[in-house]
Amino acid sequence: MLGDVFKTQPVRIHNQLIQITVQEQGLKLCFGAVPQVRSGQTQGMYWLSFEQVLGTPASGQLLLSDNEERVSWRVTPQQEGLQLGLVALQPLQGAWQQLEEQPCIAVQVTTATQQ
């Protein structure tokens, strides 16, 4: 009985990544509901973390139109949700915004040399 008090409950995740669309200069990620997002830059990589979101691993490439720089992206499941990482030969700068008409996140990236 006392063990039940201290027993950790599994995290219940009710949100899911539904679709990833490659767009000019970035990606559009659509979810079942608007997720909580954290983002950052580490050693030239731009990343986003979507908390309490389920999804399957995915990866691909996109082409930045200004200088034809290839950017590789990968979605990986983490313990608390999903992580999206974007990398290129040049260090990346990134930004994201929540789209108003649907539960989607638009991610835009540029290389440091484009600024």
TORLUM-94606 format. One record per residue: x, y, z of N, C-alpha, C, O in turn; residue number from 1. Coordinates in nm, 2 decimals. Layout:
% residues N
n_u=X, n_v=Y, n_w=Z, ca_u=X, ca_v=Y, ca_w=Z, c_u=X, c_v=Y, c_w=Z, o_u=X, o_v=Y, o_w=Z, votor=NUM
...
END
This chain:
% residues 115
n_u=0.08, n_v=-0.12, n_w=0.00, ca_u=0.00, ca_v=0.00, ca_w=0.00, c_u=0.09, c_v=0.13, c_w=0.00, o_u=0.06, o_v=0.22, o_w=-0.08, votor=1
n_u=0.19, n_v=0.13, n_w=0.09, ca_u=0.27, ca_v=0.24, ca_w=0.09, c_u=0.35, c_v=0.25, c_w=-0.04, o_u=0.38, o_v=0.37, o_w=-0.09, votor=2
n_u=0.38, n_v=0.14, n_w=-0.10, ca_u=0.45, ca_v=0.14, ca_w=-0.23, c_u=0.37, c_v=0.21, c_w=-0.34, o_u=0.43, o_v=0.27, o_w=-0.43, votor=3
n_u=0.24, n_v=0.19, n_w=-0.33, ca_u=0.15, ca_v=0.25, ca_w=-0.43, c_u=0.16, c_v=0.40, c_w=-0.42, o_u=0.14, o_v=0.47, o_w=-0.53, votor=4
n_u=0.18, n_v=0.46, n_w=-0.31, ca_u=0.19, ca_v=0.60, ca_w=-0.29, c_u=0.31, c_v=0.66, c_w=-0.37, o_u=0.30, o_v=0.77, o_w=-0.43, votor=5
n_u=0.42, n_v=0.59, n_w=-0.36, ca_u=0.54, ca_v=0.64, ca_w=-0.42, c_u=0.57, c_v=0.58, c_w=-0.56, o_u=0.67, o_v=0.61, o_w=-0.63, votor=6
n_u=0.48, n_v=0.50, n_w=-0.61, ca_u=0.49, ca_v=0.45, ca_w=-0.75, c_u=0.47, c_v=0.56, c_w=-0.85, o_u=0.37, o_v=0.63, o_w=-0.85, votor=7
n_u=0.56, n_v=0.57, n_w=-0.94, ca_u=0.55, ca_v=0.67, ca_w=-1.05, c_u=0.45, c_v=0.63, c_w=-1.15, o_u=0.45, o_v=0.51, o_w=-1.19, votor=8
n_u=0.37, n_v=0.72, n_w=-1.19, ca_u=0.27, ca_v=0.69, ca_w=-1.29, c_u=0.33, c_v=0.72, c_w=-1.43, o_u=0.41, o_v=0.82, o_w=-1.44, votor=9
n_u=0.30, n_v=0.64, n_w=-1.53, ca_u=0.36, ca_v=0.67, ca_w=-1.66, c_u=0.30, c_v=0.80, c_w=-1.72, o_u=0.18, o_v=0.83, o_w=-1.69, votor=10
n_u=0.37, n_v=0.87, n_w=-1.80, ca_u=0.33, ca_v=0.99, ca_w=-1.86, c_u=0.23, c_v=0.96, c_w=-1.97, o_u=0.26, o_v=0.88, o_w=-2.05, votor=11
n_u=0.11, n_v=1.02, n_w=-1.96, ca_u=0.01, ca_v=0.99, ca_w=-2.06, c_u=0.02, c_v=1.10, c_w=-2.17, o_u=0.02, o_v=1.22, o_w=-2.14, votor=12
n_u=0.04, n_v=1.05, n_w=-2.29, ca_u=0.06, ca_v=1.14, ca_w=-2.40, c_u=-0.06, c_v=1.13, c_w=-2.49, o_u=-0.10, o_v=1.02, o_w=-2.54, votor=13
n_u=-0.13, n_v=1.24, n_w=-2.52, ca_u=-0.25, ca_v=1.24, ca_w=-2.60, c_u=-0.23, c_v=1.31, c_w=-2.73, o_u=-0.33, o_v=1.31, o_w=-2.81, votor=14
n_u=-0.12, n_v=1.37, n_w=-2.76, ca_u=-0.10, ca_v=1.44, ca_w=-2.88, c_u=-0.01, c_v=1.36, c_w=-2.98, o_u=0.07, o_v=1.28, o_w=-2.93, votor=15
n_u=-0.02, n_v=1.38, n_w=-3.10, ca_u=0.05, ca_v=1.31, ca_w=-3.20, c_u=0.09, c_v=1.39, c_w=-3.32, o_u=0.02, o_v=1.48, o_w=-3.36, votor=16
n_u=0.22, n_v=1.37, n_w=-3.37, ca_u=0.26, ca_v=1.43, ca_w=-3.49, c_u=0.19, c_v=1.36, c_w=-3.61, o_u=0.20, o_v=1.24, o_w=-3.62, votor=17
n_u=0.12, n_v=1.44, n_w=-3.69, ca_u=0.03, ca_v=1.38, ca_w=-3.80, c_u=0.10, c_v=1.39, c_w=-3.93, o_u=0.10, o_v=1.29, o_w=-4.01, votor=18
n_u=0.17, n_v=1.50, n_w=-3.96, ca_u=0.23, ca_v=1.52, ca_w=-4.09, c_u=0.35, c_v=1.61, c_w=-4.09, o_u=0.35, o_v=1.71, o_w=-4.01, votor=19
n_u=0.45, n_v=1.58, n_w=-4.18, ca_u=0.56, ca_v=1.67, ca_w=-4.20, c_u=0.56, c_v=1.71, c_w=-4.34, o_u=0.56, o_v=1.62, o_w=-4.43, votor=20
n_u=0.57, n_v=1.84, n_w=-4.37, ca_u=0.58, ca_v=1.88, ca_w=-4.51, c_u=0.70, c_v=1.97, c_w=-4.53, o_u=0.72, o_v=2.06, o_w=-4.45, votor=21
n_u=0.78, n_v=1.94, n_w=-4.63, ca_u=0.90, ca_v=2.02, ca_w=-4.67, c_u=0.85, c_v=2.14, c_w=-4.74, o_u=0.78, o_v=2.13, o_w=-4.84, votor=22
n_u=0.89, n_v=2.26, n_w=-4.70, ca_u=0.86, ca_v=2.38, ca_w=-4.76, c_u=0.98, c_v=2.46, c_w=-4.79, o_u=1.09, o_v=2.42, o_w=-4.75, votor=23
n_u=0.97, n_v=2.57, n_w=-4.87, ca_u=1.09, ca_v=2.65, ca_w=-4.90, c_u=1.14, c_v=2.71, c_w=-4.77, o_u=1.07, o_v=2.77, o_w=-4.69, votor=24
n_u=1.27, n_v=2.69, n_w=-4.74, ca_u=1.34, ca_v=2.74, ca_w=-4.63, c_u=1.31, c_v=2.66, c_w=-4.50, o_u=1.35, o_v=2.71, o_w=-4.39, votor=25
n_u=1.23, n_v=2.55, n_w=-4.50, ca_u=1.20, ca_v=2.49, ca_w=-4.37, c_u=1.10, c_v=2.38, c_w=-4.38, o_u=1.08, o_v=2.31, o_w=-4.49, votor=26
n_u=1.03, n_v=2.35, n_w=-4.27, ca_u=0.93, ca_v=2.24, ca_w=-4.26, c_u=0.80, c_v=2.29, c_w=-4.20, o_u=0.80, o_v=2.40, o_w=-4.13, votor=27
n_u=0.70, n_v=2.22, n_w=-4.23, ca_u=0.57, ca_v=2.24, ca_w=-4.16, c_u=0.53, c_v=2.11, c_w=-4.09, o_u=0.52, o_v=2.01, o_w=-4.16, votor=28
n_u=0.51, n_v=2.12, n_w=-3.96, ca_u=0.48, ca_v=2.00, ca_w=-3.88, c_u=0.34, c_v=2.02, c_w=-3.83, o_u=0.31, o_v=2.12, o_w=-3.76, votor=29
n_u=0.25, n_v=1.92, n_w=-3.86, ca_u=0.11, ca_v=1.93, ca_w=-3.81, c_u=0.08, c_v=1.83, c_w=-3.70, o_u=0.13, o_v=1.71, o_w=-3.71, votor=30
n_u=0.01, n_v=1.86, n_w=-3.60, ca_u=-0.02, ca_v=1.78, ca_w=-3.48, c_u=-0.17, c_v=1.77, c_w=-3.46, o_u=-0.25, o_v=1.83, o_w=-3.52, votor=31
n_u=-0.20, n_v=1.67, n_w=-3.37, ca_u=-0.34, ca_v=1.66, ca_w=-3.33, c_u=-0.39, c_v=1.78, c_w=-3.25, o_u=-0.51, o_v=1.82, o_w=-3.25, votor=32
n_u=-0.30, n_v=1.84, n_w=-3.17, ca_u=-0.33, ca_v=1.96, ca_w=-3.09, c_u=-0.20, c_v=2.04, c_w=-3.09, o_u=-0.09, o_v=1.99, o_w=-3.11, votor=33
n_u=-0.21, n_v=2.17, n_w=-3.06, ca_u=-0.09, ca_v=2.25, ca_w=-3.05, c_u=0.01, c_v=2.20, c_w=-2.94, o_u=-0.04, o_v=2.19, o_w=-2.82, votor=34
n_u=0.13, n_v=2.17, n_w=-2.97, ca_u=0.22, ca_v=2.12, ca_w=-2.87, c_u=0.30, c_v=2.23, c_w=-2.80, o_u=0.30, o_v=2.34, o_w=-2.84, votor=35
n_u=0.35, n_v=2.19, n_w=-2.69, ca_u=0.45, ca_v=2.28, ca_w=-2.62, c_u=0.58, c_v=2.26, c_w=-2.68, o_u=0.63, o_v=2.15, o_w=-2.70, votor=36
n_u=0.65, n_v=2.38, n_w=-2.72, ca_u=0.77, ca_v=2.37, ca_w=-2.80, c_u=0.88, c_v=2.44, c_w=-2.73, o_u=0.86, o_v=2.55, o_w=-2.67, votor=37
n_u=1.00, n_v=2.38, n_w=-2.73, ca_u=1.12, ca_v=2.44, ca_w=-2.69, c_u=1.22, c_v=2.44, c_w=-2.81, o_u=1.21, o_v=2.34, o_w=-2.89, votor=38
n_u=1.30, n_v=2.54, n_w=-2.82, ca_u=1.40, ca_v=2.53, ca_w=-2.93, c_u=1.53, c_v=2.59, c_w=-2.89, o_u=1.55, o_v=2.65, o_w=-2.78, votor=39
n_u=1.63, n_v=2.56, n_w=-2.97, ca_u=1.77, ca_v=2.60, ca_w=-2.94, c_u=1.86, c_v=2.57, c_w=-3.05, o_u=1.83, o_v=2.51, o_w=-3.15, votor=40
n_u=1.99, n_v=2.62, n_w=-3.03, ca_u=2.09, ca_v=2.60, ca_w=-3.13, c_u=2.21, c_v=2.54, c_w=-3.05, o_u=2.25, o_v=2.60, o_w=-2.95, votor=41
n_u=2.27, n_v=2.44, n_w=-3.11, ca_u=2.38, ca_v=2.37, ca_w=-3.04, c_u=2.48, c_v=2.34, c_w=-3.15, o_u=2.45, o_v=2.26, o_w=-3.24, votor=42
n_u=2.60, n_v=2.40, n_w=-3.15, ca_u=2.71, ca_v=2.36, ca_w=-3.24, c_u=2.66, c_v=2.37, c_w=-3.39, o_u=2.70, o_v=2.28, o_w=-3.46, votor=43
n_u=2.59, n_v=2.47, n_w=-3.42, ca_u=2.55, ca_v=2.49, ca_w=-3.56, c_u=2.42, c_v=2.41, c_w=-3.60, o_u=2.37, o_v=2.43, o_w=-3.71, votor=44
n_u=2.37, n_v=2.33, n_w=-3.51, ca_u=2.24, ca_v=2.26, ca_w=-3.53, c_u=2.13, c_v=2.33, c_w=-3.47, o_u=2.14, o_v=2.39, o_w=-3.36, votor=45
n_u=2.01, n_v=2.34, n_w=-3.54, ca_u=1.89, ca_v=2.40, ca_w=-3.48, c_u=1.80, c_v=2.29, c_w=-3.45, o_u=1.78, o_v=2.19, o_w=-3.52, votor=46
n_u=1.74, n_v=2.29, n_w=-3.32, ca_u=1.66, ca_v=2.18, ca_w=-3.28, c_u=1.53, c_v=2.24, c_w=-3.21, o_u=1.53, o_v=2.35, o_w=-3.16, votor=47
n_u=1.43, n_v=2.15, n_w=-3.22, ca_u=1.30, ca_v=2.18, ca_w=-3.15, c_u=1.26, c_v=2.06, c_w=-3.07, o_u=1.28, o_v=1.95, o_w=-3.12, votor=48
n_u=1.21, n_v=2.08, n_w=-2.96, ca_u=1.16, ca_v=1.97, ca_w=-2.87, c_u=1.01, c_v=1.99, c_w=-2.86, o_u=0.96, o_v=2.09, o_w=-2.81, votor=49
n_u=0.93, n_v=1.89, n_w=-2.89, ca_u=0.78, ca_v=1.89, ca_w=-2.87, c_u=0.75, c_v=1.80, c_w=-2.76, o_u=0.76, o_v=1.68, o_w=-2.77, votor=50
n_u=0.70, n_v=1.86, n_w=-2.65, ca_u=0.68, ca_v=1.79, ca_w=-2.52, c_u=0.54, c_v=1.71, c_w=-2.53, o_u=0.44, o_v=1.77, o_w=-2.58, votor=51
n_u=0.54, n_v=1.59, n_w=-2.48, ca_u=0.43, ca_v=1.51, ca_w=-2.47, c_u=0.36, c_v=1.49, c_w=-2.61, o_u=0.24, o_v=1.50, o_w=-2.62, votor=52
n_u=0.44, n_v=1.45, n_w=-2.71, ca_u=0.39, ca_v=1.43, ca_w=-2.84, c_u=0.44, c_v=1.29, c_w=-2.89, o_u=0.56, o_v=1.26, o_w=-2.87, votor=53
n_u=0.36, n_v=1.21, n_w=-2.94, ca_u=0.40, ca_v=1.08, ca_w=-3.00, c_u=0.42, c_v=1.10, c_w=-3.15, o_u=0.37, o_v=1.18, o_w=-3.21, votor=54
n_u=0.51, n_v=1.01, n_w=-3.20, ca_u=0.54, ca_v=1.01, ca_w=-3.35, c_u=0.64, c_v=0.91, c_w=-3.38, o_u=0.71, o_v=0.85, o_w=-3.29, votor=55
n_u=0.65, n_v=0.88, n_w=-3.51, ca_u=0.75, ca_v=0.78, ca_w=-3.55, c_u=0.87, c_v=0.85, c_w=-3.60, o_u=0.87, o_v=0.97, o_w=-3.65, votor=56
n_u=0.99, n_v=0.79, n_w=-3.60, ca_u=1.11, ca_v=0.85, ca_w=-3.65, c_u=1.09, c_v=0.88, c_w=-3.80, o_u=1.03, o_v=0.81, o_w=-3.88, votor=57
n_u=1.15, n_v=0.99, n_w=-3.84, ca_u=1.14, ca_v=1.04, ca_w=-3.98, c_u=1.27, c_v=1.12, c_w=-4.01, o_u=1.32, o_v=1.18, o_w=-3.92, votor=58
n_u=1.30, n_v=1.13, n_w=-4.14, ca_u=1.42, ca_v=1.21, ca_w=-4.17, c_u=1.41, c_v=1.24, c_w=-4.32, o_u=1.33, o_v=1.18, o_w=-4.40, votor=59
n_u=1.49, n_v=1.35, n_w=-4.36, ca_u=1.48, ca_v=1.39, ca_w=-4.50, c_u=1.58, c_v=1.50, c_w=-4.52, o_u=1.66, o_v=1.54, o_w=-4.43, votor=60
n_u=1.57, n_v=1.57, n_w=-4.63, ca_u=1.65, ca_v=1.68, ca_w=-4.67, c_u=1.56, c_v=1.79, c_w=-4.73, o_u=1.46, o_v=1.76, o_w=-4.79, votor=61
n_u=1.61, n_v=1.91, n_w=-4.71, ca_u=1.54, ca_v=2.03, ca_w=-4.78, c_u=1.65, c_v=2.11, c_w=-4.84, o_u=1.77, o_v=2.10, o_w=-4.80, votor=62
n_u=1.62, n_v=2.19, n_w=-4.93, ca_u=1.71, ca_v=2.27, ca_w=-5.00, c_u=1.68, c_v=2.42, c_w=-4.98, o_u=1.57, o_v=2.47, o_w=-5.00, votor=63
n_u=1.78, n_v=2.49, n_w=-4.92, ca_u=1.76, ca_v=2.64, ca_w=-4.90, c_u=1.78, c_v=2.71, c_w=-5.04, o_u=1.88, o_v=2.69, o_w=-5.11, votor=64
n_u=1.68, n_v=2.79, n_w=-5.08, ca_u=1.68, ca_v=2.84, ca_w=-5.21, c_u=1.78, c_v=2.94, c_w=-5.24, o_u=1.83, o_v=2.95, o_w=-5.36, votor=65
n_u=1.83, n_v=3.02, n_w=-5.15, ca_u=1.92, ca_v=3.13, ca_w=-5.17, c_u=2.06, c_v=3.08, c_w=-5.23, o_u=2.11, o_v=3.13, o_w=-5.32, votor=66
n_u=2.11, n_v=2.98, n_w=-5.16, ca_u=2.25, ca_v=2.93, ca_w=-5.20, c_u=2.25, c_v=2.78, c_w=-5.23, o_u=2.36, o_v=2.72, o_w=-5.24, votor=67
n_u=2.13, n_v=2.72, n_w=-5.24, ca_u=2.12, ca_v=2.57, ca_w=-5.27, c_u=2.20, c_v=2.49, c_w=-5.16, o_u=2.25, o_v=2.38, o_w=-5.19, votor=68
n_u=2.20, n_v=2.53, n_w=-5.04, ca_u=2.25, ca_v=2.46, ca_w=-4.93, c_u=2.16, c_v=2.35, c_w=-4.89, o_u=2.04, o_v=2.37, o_w=-4.87, votor=69
n_u=2.21, n_v=2.23, n_w=-4.88, ca_u=2.12, ca_v=2.11, ca_w=-4.83, c_u=2.12, c_v=2.11, c_w=-4.68, o_u=2.22, o_v=2.13, o_w=-4.61, votor=70
n_u=2.00, n_v=2.09, n_w=-4.63, ca_u=1.98, ca_v=2.08, ca_w=-4.48, c_u=1.92, c_v=1.95, c_w=-4.46, o_u=1.81, o_v=1.91, o_w=-4.51, votor=71
n_u=1.98, n_v=1.87, n_w=-4.37, ca_u=1.92, ca_v=1.74, ca_w=-4.33, c_u=1.84, c_v=1.76, c_w=-4.20, o_u=1.88, o_v=1.83, o_w=-4.11, votor=72
n_u=1.73, n_v=1.69, n_w=-4.19, ca_u=1.64, ca_v=1.70, ca_w=-4.07, c_u=1.61, c_v=1.56, c_w=-4.03, o_u=1.60, o_v=1.46, o_w=-4.11, votor=73
n_u=1.58, n_v=1.54, n_w=-3.90, ca_u=1.55, ca_v=1.42, ca_w=-3.84, c_u=1.46, c_v=1.44, c_w=-3.72, o_u=1.48, o_v=1.52, o_w=-3.63, votor=74
n_u=1.35, n_v=1.36, n_w=-3.72, ca_u=1.26, ca_v=1.35, ca_w=-3.60, c_u=1.29, c_v=1.23, c_w=-3.53, o_u=1.29, o_v=1.12, o_w=-3.58, votor=75
n_u=1.32, n_v=1.24, n_w=-3.40, ca_u=1.34, ca_v=1.12, ca_w=-3.31, c_u=1.26, c_v=1.13, c_w=-3.19, o_u=1.24, o_v=1.23, o_w=-3.12, votor=76
n_u=1.20, n_v=1.01, n_w=-3.15, ca_u=1.12, ca_v=1.00, ca_w=-3.03, c_u=1.22, c_v=1.01, c_w=-2.91, o_u=1.33, o_v=0.96, o_w=-2.91, votor=77
n_u=1.18, n_v=1.09, n_w=-2.81, ca_u=1.25, ca_v=1.10, ca_w=-2.68, c_u=1.16, c_v=1.05, c_w=-2.57, o_u=1.04, o_v=1.02, o_w=-2.60, votor=78
n_u=1.21, n_v=1.05, n_w=-2.45, ca_u=1.13, ca_v=1.00, ca_w=-2.34, c_u=1.01, c_v=1.09, c_w=-2.31, o_u=0.90, o_v=1.04, o_w=-2.28, votor=79
n_u=1.02, n_v=1.22, n_w=-2.33, ca_u=0.92, ca_v=1.31, ca_w=-2.30, c_u=0.84, c_v=1.36, c_w=-2.42, o_u=0.75, o_v=1.44, o_w=-2.41, votor=80
n_u=0.88, n_v=1.32, n_w=-2.54, ca_u=0.81, ca_v=1.36, ca_w=-2.66, c_u=0.89, c_v=1.34, c_w=-2.79, o_u=0.95, o_v=1.23, o_w=-2.80, votor=81
n_u=0.90, n_v=1.44, n_w=-2.88, ca_u=0.97, ca_v=1.42, ca_w=-3.00, c_u=1.08, c_v=1.54, c_w=-3.01, o_u=1.06, o_v=1.64, o_w=-2.95, votor=82
n_u=1.18, n_v=1.51, n_w=-3.08, ca_u=1.28, ca_v=1.61, ca_w=-3.11, c_u=1.31, c_v=1.62, c_w=-3.26, o_u=1.32, o_v=1.52, o_w=-3.32, votor=83
n_u=1.31, n_v=1.74, n_w=-3.31, ca_u=1.35, ca_v=1.77, ca_w=-3.45, c_u=1.48, c_v=1.83, c_w=-3.45, o_u=1.50, o_v=1.93, o_w=-3.38, votor=84
n_u=1.57, n_v=1.78, n_w=-3.53, ca_u=1.71, ca_v=1.84, ca_w=-3.54, c_u=1.73, c_v=1.87, c_w=-3.69, o_u=1.70, o_v=1.79, o_w=-3.78, votor=85
n_u=1.79, n_v=1.99, n_w=-3.72, ca_u=1.82, ca_v=2.03, ca_w=-3.85, c_u=1.97, c_v=2.06, c_w=-3.85, o_u=2.02, o_v=2.14, o_w=-3.77, votor=86
n_u=2.05, n_v=2.01, n_w=-3.95, ca_u=2.19, ca_v=2.03, ca_w=-3.96, c_u=2.23, c_v=2.05, c_w=-4.11, o_u=2.16, o_v=2.01, o_w=-4.20, votor=87
n_u=2.33, n_v=2.13, n_w=-4.13, ca_u=2.39, ca_v=2.16, ca_w=-4.26, c_u=2.54, c_v=2.17, c_w=-4.25, o_u=2.59, o_v=2.16, o_w=-4.14, votor=88
n_u=2.60, n_v=2.19, n_w=-4.37, ca_u=2.75, ca_v=2.21, ca_w=-4.36, c_u=2.79, c_v=2.34, c_w=-4.30, o_u=2.89, o_v=2.35, o_w=-4.23, votor=89
n_u=2.70, n_v=2.44, n_w=-4.31, ca_u=2.72, ca_v=2.57, ca_w=-4.25, c_u=2.64, c_v=2.57, c_w=-4.12, o_u=2.53, o_v=2.51, o_w=-4.12, votor=90
n_u=2.68, n_v=2.65, n_w=-4.02, ca_u=2.59, ca_v=2.66, ca_w=-3.90, c_u=2.45, c_v=2.72, c_w=-3.94, o_u=2.44, o_v=2.81, o_w=-4.02, votor=91
n_u=2.35, n_v=2.67, n_w=-3.87, ca_u=2.21, ca_v=2.71, ca_w=-3.90, c_u=2.16, c_v=2.81, c_w=-3.79, o_u=2.19, o_v=2.80, o_w=-3.68, votor=92
n_u=2.08, n_v=2.90, n_w=-3.84, ca_u=2.00, ca_v=2.99, ca_w=-3.76, c_u=1.85, c_v=2.95, c_w=-3.78, o_u=1.82, o_v=2.92, o_w=-3.90, votor=93
n_u=1.77, n_v=2.94, n_w=-3.68, ca_u=1.63, ca_v=2.90, ca_w=-3.71, c_u=1.53, c_v=2.98, c_w=-3.63, o_u=1.57, o_v=3.05, o_w=-3.53, votor=94
n_u=1.41, n_v=2.97, n_w=-3.67, ca_u=1.30, ca_v=3.03, ca_w=-3.60, c_u=1.17, c_v=2.94, c_w=-3.63, o_u=1.17, o_v=2.87, o_w=-3.73, votor=95
n_u=1.08, n_v=2.95, n_w=-3.54, ca_u=0.95, ca_v=2.87, ca_w=-3.56, c_u=0.84, c_v=2.96, c_w=-3.52, o_u=0.85, o_v=3.05, o_w=-3.44, votor=96
n_u=0.72, n_v=2.93, n_w=-3.57, ca_u=0.60, ca_v=3.00, ca_w=-3.54, c_u=0.48, c_v=2.90, c_w=-3.54, o_u=0.48, o_v=2.81, o_w=-3.62, votor=97
n_u=0.39, n_v=2.93, n_w=-3.46, ca_u=0.26, ca_v=2.85, ca_w=-3.46, c_u=0.17, c_v=2.91, c_w=-3.56, o_u=0.15, o_v=3.03, o_w=-3.56, votor=98
n_u=0.11, n_v=2.83, n_w=-3.65, ca_u=0.02, ca_v=2.87, ca_w=-3.75, c_u=-0.12, c_v=2.88, c_w=-3.69, o_u=-0.16, o_v=2.80, o_w=-3.61, votor=99
n_u=-0.19, n_v=2.99, n_w=-3.72, ca_u=-0.32, ca_v=3.02, ca_w=-3.66, c_u=-0.43, c_v=2.93, c_w=-3.70, o_u=-0.51, o_v=2.89, o_w=-3.62, votor=100
n_u=-0.44, n_v=2.89, n_w=-3.83, ca_u=-0.55, ca_v=2.82, ca_w=-3.88, c_u=-0.56, c_v=2.67, c_w=-3.85, o_u=-0.66, o_v=2.61, o_w=-3.86, votor=101
n_u=-0.45, n_v=2.62, n_w=-3.80, ca_u=-0.44, ca_v=2.47, ca_w=-3.77, c_u=-0.34, c_v=2.45, c_w=-3.67, o_u=-0.25, o_v=2.53, o_w=-3.65, votor=102
n_u=-0.34, n_v=2.33, n_w=-3.60, ca_u=-0.24, ca_v=2.30, ca_w=-3.50, c_u=-0.10, c_v=2.26, c_w=-3.56, o_u=-0.06, o_v=2.15, o_w=-3.55, votor=103
n_u=-0.04, n_v=2.35, n_w=-3.64, ca_u=0.08, ca_v=2.33, ca_w=-3.71, c_u=0.19, c_v=2.43, c_w=-3.66, o_u=0.16, o_v=2.54, o_w=-3.62, votor=104
n_u=0.31, n_v=2.38, n_w=-3.68, ca_u=0.43, ca_v=2.46, ca_w=-3.65, c_u=0.51, c_v=2.48, c_w=-3.78, o_u=0.54, o_v=2.38, o_w=-3.85, votor=105
n_u=0.54, n_v=2.60, n_w=-3.81, ca_u=0.63, ca_v=2.63, ca_w=-3.93, c_u=0.77, c_v=2.66, c_w=-3.88, o_u=0.79, o_v=2.74, o_w=-3.79, votor=106
n_u=0.87, n_v=2.59, n_w=-3.94, ca_u=1.01, ca_v=2.60, ca_w=-3.90, c_u=1.08, c_v=2.66, c_w=-4.02, o_u=1.08, o_v=2.60, o_w=-4.13, votor=107
n_u=1.16, n_v=2.77, n_w=-3.99, ca_u=1.24, ca_v=2.83, ca_w=-4.10, c_u=1.38, c_v=2.83, c_w=-4.06, o_u=1.41, o_v=2.86, o_w=-3.94, votor=108
n_u=1.47, n_v=2.79, n_w=-4.15, ca_u=1.61, ca_v=2.79, ca_w=-4.12, c_u=1.69, c_v=2.86, c_w=-4.23, o_u=1.65, o_v=2.87, o_w=-4.35, votor=109
n_u=1.80, n_v=2.92, n_w=-4.19, ca_u=1.90, ca_v=2.99, ca_w=-4.28, c_u=2.04, c_v=2.95, c_w=-4.23, o_u=2.06, o_v=2.92, o_w=-4.12, votor=110
n_u=2.13, n_v=2.96, n_w=-4.32, ca_u=2.27, ca_v=2.94, ca_w=-4.28, c_u=2.32, c_v=3.07, c_w=-4.23, o_u=2.27, o_v=3.18, o_w=-4.26, votor=111
n_u=2.43, n_v=3.06, n_w=-4.15, ca_u=2.49, ca_v=3.18, ca_w=-4.09, c_u=2.54, c_v=3.27, c_w=-4.20, o_u=2.55, o_v=3.39, o_w=-4.18, votor=112
n_u=2.58, n_v=3.22, n_w=-4.31, ca_u=2.64, ca_v=3.30, ca_w=-4.42, c_u=2.53, c_v=3.37, c_w=-4.50, o_u=2.57, o_v=3.46, o_w=-4.57, votor=113
n_u=2.40, n_v=3.33, n_w=-4.49, ca_u=2.30, ca_v=3.40, ca_w=-4.56, c_u=2.26, c_v=3.53, c_w=-4.49, o_u=2.19, o_v=3.61, o_w=-4.56, votor=114
n_u=2.29, n_v=3.55, n_w=-4.37, ca_u=2.24, ca_v=3.67, ca_w=-4.30, c_u=2.33, c_v=3.79, c_w=-4.33, o_u=2.30, o_v=3.90, o_w=-4.27, votor=115
END
